[in-house]
């Protein structure tokens, strides 16, 4: 078909037909015989013809960008269990819709108040670290690392063998739902991909406050239980020196403690001693069960009461065993958690005990460990 003159009445219909049947501005210019695609853009603007939505999607640009993503994102084998342990506790698998391309992309989101784990995670992802934190209302600022699309898909494929429980199910559903490029055409919300009836722990509340509706008598009973020295294994029986059997498991335990672990102390009045207390808590029991297995302890039988409405599964390790666990995972901790572990190892004896009543604020003072405080207290203006 010959191109009509730009001043003829037939030119607008001809231009419209070329535009809607071309994959981009460059192809439309070639079909019309123009050397510069700007000429087509000039005529489209003159006759009020809008670009098709397919032009904005620019699939070729997406393919070029994907070529820069390595086939194996996490290069080292020890990095995969570490990343999996951090994602298990602090990661969120979700979707993000981009209206411009009419596509939903897989997104892997991780945020923490301590920047060091986020910097290390960025290094494993092959990306530069974030330059600054984001505000979080009156809470402490958060350091975030988000990856999406093909990179997120490949990371999930690499860490899937080390995930457990709900997070493993979420990752499997994501890998099955999203295409090989980490995206899916159309608009899909998180609830469409991970429905609430299959993934109840993704919701903030379970819809029932039975766990949080304790009476005052029940609260006093819980306090009495926690005050018993029988909760703390202070026996003099020798324990094996190596608690966590494999190096791979140490990476995973270290990352889980990095995100969901708490290093504290507990006073036993009957012996007038303070013991180290290593706590790991989550709403999903599977990671807590795996942690219990790897540190050689029995699994918890039921969750603890929680004000949030969700079950709180916790495993607390005391004394000598907690001390040795920290020694084994210390090489794989970073940032504030590393400093807390080093202080605990330095402060407590080899048995994980210290004579007398010593509160956590004495061992980890706020001026040295500011991230142990949950809220961010900004100085008052004068």
N, C-alpha and C positions, 0 to 999 in steps of 0.2 A: 504494500500500500504506500503510495507516494505521500510525502508530507505536504499538506496544504499550506498555503501562505499564512503567516502569523496574523495578517490583517483580514483574512477571509472569515466569513461567518462559520465555516465548518471547522475552524482550527480549535475552538474550545472543546467540541465533542471529541475530536481526534486526540487532543492532549489528555482529556479525562480518561479515555480508553487506554492510552499508553500508561498512565500513572497507576491505575487500579490493577493492571495486569503485569506490572514490573515489580521485582523484588527490592528495588532500591533506586536511588536517584541516579547512580552511575549507569545502571542498566537502562533506565528510561532515556538518558542522554544518548547512549549508544544506539538505541532503536530509532531515535529521532534524527540521528546523524549529527548531533552536536558534540564538539570536542570538549567543552567545559560543562559540567553538570549544573553550574550556576545559571546557565541559560534556561534550563528547564525550571529551576526554582523561580527565576524571574517571571516566566510565563504563568506558572502556577499562582504566584502572588497576584499577578495582574488580573487573572480570570477568577480568582477566589476559590481555587481548588486546593483542598487540604491534603496533606500527606496521609497515606493509609497507615493504620496502627502498626502494620507489619514492618514498616520502614523504621519505626522507633525502636523496635526490638533488636535490630542489628545483630542477627545470629552469628554472622561471621566474626564480629568483634568479640563476642563471647567465646567463640572457639579459639581465637588467637590468645585471649587471656588465659584460657584453660591450658594452653600449651606450656605456660610458665609454671604450672603446678606440677611438682614432681610426682611420679607414679607411687613412690613411697614417701609420705610426708614426714613421719617420725623415723629418722634414719637409724637410730641405735636401738637394739633389742631391749635394753634396760629402760629406755625412755617410754616404751609402750605401757608397761604396768604402772609406771609413775603417773603418766597422763591419765590412765584409766582410774587410778585411785583418786586423783583430784577431781575428775569429772564425776565419779561416783558420788562424791560428797557435795561439790560446789558447782557442778556443771548442770546446764539445762538444755535439753534437746527440744527445739521448737521450730516453727515455720514462720516465714516472713513473706508477705505478698507484695510484689512490685507491680503497680498498676501500669507502668509504662510498657512493660513487656508482657503483661497479663500472665504472669507465671508466679508460682509459689516456690520459694527456695528453702532448702534445709539450712538451719542455723544452729550452731553450737555456741552457747553463751556461758561464760565463766566470769564471776566477779568476786572480789575479796577486798577487805580493807588493807591487807598487807600487800604491797606491790611486788615483793620478791617472788612469790609463787607465780604471779601473772607474768613477770618477766621471764622466768624459766619456762613457763608454758608457751610463751610466744617464741622462744628459741626453739623448742621442740616442733612448733608449727611452721618454722621457717619464715617467721614474720618479725618485723621490728616491734619492740615493746611500746605500749601506749605512752604518750608524752605527759599526760596529766590525768588525775582522777576526775570522776563525775560527782556532782553534789548529790547528797542523799538526805535532804531535809535536816533534821536535828541530829541524825545519826552520822557516823563517821563517813567520810568520802570513800567511794568505791573505785577500785581499779578494775577495768573490764578488758576482756579479750574475746572478741566475737570472730568466728569464721563461718562462712556460708558457702553454699553451692558444692562444687566438686571437691574442694579442700575439706569441708566438713564431712562429706560422704566418705572420703578415703580415710580420714582420721577415725571415724566410727568403725570402718571395716578393720582397721589395724588394732583398735583397743577392745573390740567386741569379745575376744576370748577371755579378757580379764574383768569384764563387767558381770554383775550378778543382780538378781532380783528385778525390781521394777525398772531400773535403768537399763538392764539388758533387754527387757521386753520392749522398752521405748526405742532402743537402738535398732532392734530387729524390725520393728514396725517401720521405722524411718528408712532403713535400707530396702525394705520391700516396697514402700510406697513411692519413693523418689526414684527417678530414672538414673541411668548410669552417670549423668552429669550433675546430679544433686538438685534437680529442679523438676517441677511438674506443672504442665500447662493448666491455667485456670486459678481461681481464688479458692484456697482451702485454709480454714482456720485450724488452730491447734486441736480444738474439740472434734473436728472432722477426721483428723489423722489419728489422734489418741483419745477416743471417746471416754467419757467419765466412767461408764460402767466397766470398762476394761482396765482403766488406769486411774483408780480412785485417789491415789496419793499425789497426783498432779494438782488437785484442787487444794486451795488454802485451808478449807474446812471440810470435814466429812459430813456435815449436816447434823451431827449429833454431839451433844456436849456431855455425854455420860461420863467420859473420862475426866472431865474437868469439873464436874458437879460434886466434888467431895464435901462432905459435911465437916465441921470443925473437929468432931471426934475422930474422923478418918485421918485428917491432917495431923493431929497429935499422935495417932498410931504410927503413921509413916515416919514422923520425927523420932519416935522411940525406937523404931526398927533401925533407922540409920545411925542411932547413937550406940547400938550394941557393938562391942568389939568383935563379936563373932563374925561380922561382915568382913573383917579384914584378916586375910590369911597370914598370921604372924608366926607360923610354926617354924621350928628350927630344923625341919627336915631339909636335906640338901636338894637343890633343884639343878637340873641340867644347865650347863653354862650357856649353850646356844638355845635361845627360845624359838626364834623364827628359823626354820630349817634351810630355806633356799634364798639366794640373792634376789631372785625375781619376786618372792613374797615380801622381802624387806622393802623393795621399791614400792610395792602396792600399799603395804601397811604405812610406810612413811608418808605417802601422798594422802591417804585417808586421814591420818592424824593431822597432816598439814591443813586439811580443810575442815574436818569435823571433830578433831580431837581437842581435848582440853587437858593441860598439865596443871595440876593443883596439889593441894595438901589436905590431909585429914587428921584430926587430933583424936587420939584414943585415950579417954580419961582413965580407964582401968590400968593402963601401963604408963601413963604420963609420957606419951611419945607421939610425935607427929610423923606420919608416913606419907610418902609420895603417892599421889592418886592420878592415874591416867584414865581418862574417860573418853569414850567414843559413843555418840548418840545420833540416831537418825529415825525418821518415820518408817523407813523401809527396813524390815528385819534381816533381809538377806545379807547386806554388807556387814551387819553386826555379827551374824552367824559365821561368816567367812573370817572376820577378824578374830572371833573367839577361837575358831579352829586353828588359825595360824599362830596364835600365841599360846596354844595348849591349854585352853580353859573350856569349861562347859558353856553351852549356849544359854542365853537367858530364856526363861520359860514364858514370860509375859511382859507386856510393855508397862511402863510407869505412867502414872497420871500426868496429864499435860493440860495447861490452861488454853492452849491453842485449839483443842478439840481433836487433834490427831494423836494417834498412839506414839509414845516416845520409847523406842527401843534403845537401851543403854547397856554397855559393858564397861565395868570399872575394874581396873587392874591396880593392885596395891603393892607396896613394899618392894621386896627384892626383885620380883618378876617385872614390875613396872620399870624399875631402875635398869635392868638388863635390856628390856625392850627399847628404851630410849638410847642406850649405848649402841644397839645394833642399827637403829634407823637414823641416828644422828648424821651420818655422812650424806644422807639423802634429803635432809630438811634444809630449808632456806629461810631467810628473813627473821621475822619476830619469833616464829615457832622454834627455829634453831637456837636463838638466844635463850628462850625459855627452857629448852631441853638442856642446854649447857649449864645454865644456872642451877637447874634441879640436880644434875649429875655432880656439880661442884658442891652443892649445899648438903645433899643427903649422903649418908655413908653407903658402903657397899651393900648393906642390907636394906637400903631404901628407907631408913629410919633416922630420926633425930630426936634426942631427949628433950622433953618440955613441950609446951603449947606454943606453936609458932604459926601465925596466920599467913595466908597466901600473900597479903599485901606487904608483909615483912620480907618474904623471899623474893617476890617480884614487885618491887615498888613502882608506883605509877609513873614516876619521873623517868625511869629506865624502860618501862614496858607500857607505853601509853595505849597500845592497841588492845590491851586486856580489858579496857573500859569500853562498854558497848556504845555509849552516846558520845557525841562530839560536843564539847562545851566550849563555845566561842567566847573570847574575852568580851566583857561588857564595855560598851563605848561610854566614855566620860562626857 
